[in-house]
Amino acid sequence: MPFGIYLSAAGAHVQNHRLEVLSHNIANINTPGFKQSFAVLQSRHNKAIEDGTAYPGSGTLADIGGGVEIQPTVTSFAHGPMDRTENKTDFAINDTESFFVVRRGEDQLLTRSGGFMFNNAGILTNTNGDQVLGADGGPVQIDPTTRYEVSDDGVIQQAGANLSLMVVRPSNAGDLTRVGDNLFKSLSEVQPVPPNQRAVVSGFLEKSAVNPTLAMMELIEASRAYESNLRLIQHQDQAYGNLIGRVLGN
């Protein structure tokens, strides 16, 4: 493949990746507790440099850049705005490092989305039916036939019993990987948040951390960059076609 077309094709590929990431962010503007992703792009050395047959800064043709490549997507855990709902089983965490814990099958997964509810059996679940875990490591369960209250700091009270949600912190946010449904899995051990450091509030939800205006501007920018690379491919293909036609014509 001619080098110019290769560079343009690489550019179109990474801009398409950006469009996918940005579209996913925009689709979750109204998802409580959603954390936006960022596409990471990196310039690439010439293949000769990657193969070790040339070195950067040589000033030769082998020192011409090799285009751009995609790096692993990064998640930002910036805090989203707090939205008062008045629903007592809606919970939010007023910090940037802590997570609620839910159980899905044998896995314990982390989430910032605290829109919970009690099912018919009195077990607290998220909107997908995953059990919300309490501070004791088991599901949060009440007697559905008996009145209960929820304190401002997120403690569920019924018949003299106090039930606190499990709140944990990973050792490093970089150890978290997305598993879908606004859930994360930690690749390292997580630690329970001490009672005096818990920042849980009831009757609130953390809104999506995506800035709609900025996300739309970035989407337009990526779309135009993608289209520009496609036009460059078409122009170069036409130029090569004209050149070949002239050579064959002579």
NORKAFEN-V717563 format. One record per helix or strand. SS is the DSSP state (A for helix, B for strand). FROM is the first residue (numbers start at 1). LEN is the number of residues. Records with the same first field share a line. If there is no record, write none. Layout:
SS: FROM-LEN, FROM-LEN
This chain:
A: 3-25, 47-5, 61-3, 173-3, 195-3, 212-38
B: 37-7, 68-8, 82-3, 90-4, 98-7, 107-5, 115-1, 117-2, 123-3, 131-4, 139-1, 141-1, 149-2, 155-4, 161-5, 167-4, 176-5, 183-4, 190-3, 200-3, 204-3
